[in-house]
Amino acid sequence: MRVTQQMLHQSSVRHMNQNLGRFEKINNQVSSGKLLHKPSDDPNGVSKAMNLKSAIAANGQYERNTNEANLWLDETDQTINSMVNVMQRVRELSVKAGNETLTEPDRAAIAAEVVELTEQMEQFSNAKVNGKYEMFGTDSRKFTIADGIEIKASVTADQLFGNATDGELFQTLNKLADDIRSGNEIPLAEVDKGMDRLLNTASEVGARQNRVESMANRIQDSTLQLKTMLSKVEDIDYAEAVIQLKTEESVYQASLAASAKIIQPSLMDFLR
């Protein structure tokens, strides 16, 4: 087959465009710091990058969930501790009220303080997180902190205060004030029962706090590993890329020079 001037021209342009394409590709990589800009750059690499980004995004949501769960648990823990302090004072007053030498005015004063403490307990029972959500409702507040793992970030009113069957705390406190006024036997065992329930619940909340904190640390470590893996897939080696850029630039410049030599005679022949 005879090689014509037009064939040489077309071949020269094709190779020049190929060299230009490689030069532009590596130039984009150096400019952006990324190896991948479209699926055709590396289909397998793009697929890996997408999977890693999805995992990082999922971890981001889990991290936000653990932060919110921690907020709820911290608020719950602080409120229960405040309740425990109130109940410790109630117990002190209950023991004091059991003294048979107290006068009626003495008992009335103690009962009045118990009523005030009961009101404080009621205020704590209506505590909210971020001023919006009830902390001690009928349902527990749950957060997903990992794939398939949920954590309870609040406690129910029954769990904290009991119910009519096992001795509801506010009924106990109201009865205590009445018994103190009347000089009746002090239901110290019921007060202790309410205190124990608060302490047990506080212990459970503390265990959940530890679990959430541990999971939060694991999520952070996992995210760091995923980002490192993503960097290996997406990010360029600058030193190597700059060398490659200079090489592709030289190849492209050489192709321009070679093409000019081929194209120029063709124009001269055309003018003749």
BELNOR-V270882 format. One record per helix or strand of 3 or more residues. SS is the DSSP state (@ for helix, = for strand). FROM is the first residue (numbers start at 1). TO is the last residue. If there is no record, write none. Layout:
# BELNOR-V270882
ss | from | to
SS | FROM | TO
SS | FROM | TO
This chain:
# BELNOR-V270882
ss | from | to
@ | 5 | 32
@ | 39 | 41
@ | 43 | 97
@ | 104 | 125
= | 142 | 146
= | 149 | 152
@ | 157 | 161
@ | 169 | 182
@ | 188 | 234
@ | 238 | 271
